[in-house]
Every structure is written in structure tokens, then in C-alpha cells.
Amino acid sequence: MKSNSEAGRKRAKALLTAALAGLFLWGAPEPVRAVPGTAHRFVCNLAAVEAAGGKMSFWDRVTVSLVLAGGNPRRQSS
């Protein structure tokens, strides 16, 4: 059984890691901040293509999912 101080240290490390990751992401350029959204769309598309039950190879499913996920539209500067 772990002691309370060990569990507290692990919790503190996890919180610090999450806070640092948030700071880096907040200060990151726009393309880096867009990666989580694009990755989420890719995973959703891949699951939908697999659920459709077509006879596609793994690489065909990955390719279709990447095309459907697409890039992020660029924002026009004003």
C-alpha cells in the first residue's frame, strides 16, 4: 500500500505536468493548437469508415480518414 505522501507527490507531478502542457499549448502557434482537433476528426472518420463495413484495406481506410479530416481552414487576418 502506498503512503499518502507518495500519492500526494504523484498527484502533484501530474498536476504540474498538465499545467506545463497547457502553458506550452497556449503559447503555441496556430497550426500546433489545431492538431488536437484534426486528430479528433481523423479518429472519428476512421471509426465511421470501419463501422460502414466496406471491404477496404487498412491503408485505404487510413487514407480516406486523412482526406476527410482535411486541414484546418486558414483564418483570414483582418
C-alpha positions in Angstrom: 0.0 0.0 0.0 1.3 3.4 -0.9 1.7 6.1 1.7 -0.2 9.3 1.5 2.9 11.3 0.8 3.7 9.1 -2.2 0.2 9.5 -3.6 0.4 13.3 -3.0 3.7 13.5 -4.9 2.3 11.6 -7.8 -0.8 13.9 -7.9 1.4 17.0 -7.7 3.6 15.7 -10.5 0.6 15.0 -12.7 -0.9 18.5 -12.0 2.4 20.2 -12.7 2.8 18.2 -16.0 -0.8 19.1 -17.1 -0.2 22.8 -16.2 3.1 22.9 -18.2 1.5 21.2 -21.1 -1.4 23.7 -21.0 1.1 26.6 -20.9 3.1 25.3 -23.9 -0.1 24.7 -25.9 -1.5 28.2 -25.0 1.7 29.8 -26.3 2.0 27.6 -29.4 1.4 28.9 -32.9 -2.0 28.3 -34.5 -1.0 25.1 -36.5 0.1 23.4 -33.3 -3.1 24.3 -31.5 -5.1 22.9 -34.4 -3.6 19.4 -34.1 -5.9 18.1 -31.4 -9.0 19.0 -33.5 -7.6 17.4 -36.7 -6.6 14.3 -34.8 -10.1 14.0 -33.3 -11.7 14.4 -36.7 -9.3 11.7 -38.1 -10.2 9.2 -35.3 -13.9 9.8 -35.7 -13.7 9.4 -39.5 -11.6 6.2 -39.1 -14.2 4.7 -36.7 -17.0 5.7 -39.1 -15.3 4.1 -42.1 -14.6 0.9 -40.2 -18.3 0.8 -39.0 -19.5 1.2 -42.6 -18.2 -2.3 -43.2 -16.8 -1.8 -46.6 -14.1 -4.1 -47.9 -11.2 -1.7 -47.7 -7.7 -2.4 -46.7 -6.3 -0.8 -43.5 -4.3 1.7 -45.6 -7.3 2.6 -47.7 -9.3 3.3 -44.5 -6.4 5.5 -43.1 -6.1 7.4 -46.4 -9.9 8.1 -46.6 -9.9 9.2 -43.0 -7.0 11.6 -43.6 -8.6 13.1 -46.6 -11.9 13.5 -44.8 -10.2 15.0 -41.7 -8.5 17.5 -44.0 -6.6 20.5 -42.9 -7.8 23.4 -40.9 -9.1 26.3 -42.9 -6.9 29.3 -42.5 -8.3 32.3 -40.8 -8.1 35.5 -42.8 -6.3 38.3 -41.0 -8.3 41.5 -40.7 
